[in-house]
Amino acid sequence: MKPQDIMSPVLAELHTIRTQLDGIDRRLDRLQVKGARAGATGLGAHTGATGGVMAHSRATREGLRRAYVFDNLSLELAAIQCGVSVHSARRWKKEALNSGDDWEVIRSALSAGQRCAGRYRARHPDQPDGAVSGDTGKSQPG
């Protein structure tokens, strides 16, 4: 039996499960928003900048952005870490993009910078971190 013969049904099943989980996430989001609008305090409802009711705080959104952009987690893992649904995470990312905050551009730039820094360190192992060519990291006398 070939590996692809085994993997194909598994991948199909995983796709089905993911589709079901996305549906559950959307329903959960709707329930949280409805509960927040109804004044349910157990969901941690907060008033947003636009005056609407939010099921999660601004700090939660910022934590999700930080985990995704700076910690380089997948959006799904960042959502789990922050305790929000994947659907909410995708919506927040899209809202940020529409307001001019492109998480992907920042994430890509950070990744490229880290790769360049890694290559530089590999080529110049004798240089202390943060030093540029010709800089020994020691201050020169006055």
C-alpha positions as CSV (number, residue, x, y, z in Angstrom):
1,M,0.0,0.0,0.0
2,K,1.4,3.4,-1.0
3,P,1.6,6.3,1.5
4,Q,-0.7,8.5,-0.6
5,D,-3.3,5.8,-0.5
6,I,-3.3,6.0,3.3
7,M,-3.0,9.8,3.5
8,S,-5.8,10.7,1.1
9,P,-8.7,9.5,3.3
10,V,-7.0,11.0,6.3
11,L,-6.7,14.4,4.7
12,A,-10.3,14.2,3.5
13,E,-11.4,13.4,7.0
14,L,-9.3,16.3,8.4
15,H,-10.9,18.7,5.9
16,T,-14.4,17.6,7.0
17,I,-13.5,18.1,10.7
18,R,-12.0,21.5,10.0
19,T,-15.2,22.5,8.1
20,Q,-17.3,21.4,11.0
21,L,-15.1,23.3,13.5
22,D,-15.3,26.4,11.5
23,G,-19.1,26.2,11.6
24,I,-19.0,25.7,15.3
25,D,-16.7,28.7,15.7
26,R,-19.1,30.9,13.7
27,R,-22.1,29.8,15.8
28,L,-20.1,30.4,19.0
29,D,-19.2,33.9,17.9
30,R,-22.8,34.7,17.2
31,L,-23.9,33.4,20.6
32,Q,-21.2,35.4,22.3
33,V,-22.1,38.6,20.5
34,K,-25.9,38.0,21.2
35,G,-25.1,37.4,24.9
36,A,-22.9,40.5,25.1
37,R,-25.7,42.6,23.5
38,A,-28.2,41.1,26.0
39,G,-26.0,42.4,28.8
40,A,-24.6,39.0,29.8
41,T,-21.6,39.8,32.0
42,G,-20.2,36.3,32.1
43,L,-18.9,36.6,28.6
44,G,-16.6,39.5,29.4
45,A,-18.5,42.0,27.2
46,H,-16.7,45.3,26.5
47,T,-17.7,48.5,24.6
48,G,-15.6,49.0,21.6
49,A,-14.2,52.2,20.1
50,T,-17.2,52.5,17.8
51,G,-19.7,52.2,20.7
52,G,-20.7,48.6,19.7
53,V,-20.5,45.7,22.1
54,M,-17.4,43.4,21.9
55,A,-17.2,39.9,23.3
56,H,-13.5,40.3,23.8
57,S,-11.3,43.2,25.1
58,R,-8.9,45.3,23.0
59,A,-6.1,43.6,25.0
60,T,-7.2,40.2,23.7
61,R,-7.1,41.5,20.1
62,E,-3.7,43.0,20.6
63,G,-2.5,39.7,22.2
64,L,-3.7,37.8,19.2
65,R,-1.9,40.2,16.8
66,R,1.3,40.0,18.9
67,A,1.2,36.2,18.9
68,Y,0.5,36.0,15.1
69,V,2.9,38.7,14.0
70,F,5.8,38.7,16.4
71,D,5.7,35.2,17.8
72,N,5.1,33.8,14.3
73,L,2.3,31.5,15.4
74,S,-0.3,30.3,12.9
75,L,-3.6,32.2,13.2
76,E,-5.2,29.1,14.6
77,L,-2.6,28.6,17.3
78,A,-2.7,32.3,18.2
79,A,-6.5,32.2,18.6
80,I,-6.3,29.1,20.8
81,Q,-3.6,30.8,22.9
82,C,-5.7,33.9,23.3
83,G,-8.9,32.0,24.0
84,V,-10.8,33.2,21.0
85,S,-12.4,31.4,18.1
86,V,-10.5,31.1,14.8
87,H,-13.4,32.8,13.1
88,S,-13.0,35.8,15.4
89,A,-9.3,35.8,14.7
90,R,-9.8,35.8,11.0
91,R,-12.4,38.6,11.3
92,W,-10.1,40.8,13.4
93,K,-7.2,40.3,11.0
94,K,-9.5,41.3,8.1
95,E,-10.8,44.3,10.0
96,A,-7.2,45.4,10.7
97,L,-6.3,45.0,7.1
98,N,-9.3,47.2,6.1
99,S,-8.1,49.9,8.5
100,G,-4.5,49.8,7.1
101,D,-2.8,47.4,9.6
102,D,-1.6,44.6,7.4
103,W,-0.4,41.8,9.7
104,E,1.0,39.8,6.9
105,V,3.3,42.6,5.7
106,I,4.7,43.1,9.2
107,R,5.1,39.4,9.8
108,S,6.9,39.0,6.4
109,A,9.2,41.9,7.1
110,L,10.1,40.6,10.6
111,S,10.8,37.2,9.2
112,A,13.0,38.6,6.4
113,G,14.9,40.7,8.9
114,Q,15.5,37.7,11.2
115,R,16.7,35.6,8.2
116,C,19.2,38.4,7.2
117,A,20.4,38.7,10.8
118,G,20.9,34.9,11.0
119,R,22.9,34.9,7.8
120,Y,25.0,37.8,9.0
121,R,25.7,36.0,12.3
122,A,26.6,32.8,10.4
123,R,29.1,34.8,8.2
124,H,30.5,36.8,11.1
125,P,30.6,34.6,14.2
126,D,33.3,36.7,15.8
127,Q,31.0,39.8,15.9
128,P,28.9,40.4,19.0
129,D,25.2,40.7,18.5
130,G,24.2,44.1,17.2
131,A,27.7,45.0,16.0
132,V,28.3,46.0,12.4
133,S,31.4,45.4,10.3
134,G,34.3,47.3,11.8
135,D,32.6,47.7,15.2
136,T,34.0,45.5,17.9
137,G,31.3,46.4,20.4
138,K,33.8,48.3,22.6
139,S,33.6,52.0,23.0
140,Q,36.6,54.0,21.8
141,P,38.4,56.3,24.2
142,G,37.4,59.9,23.9
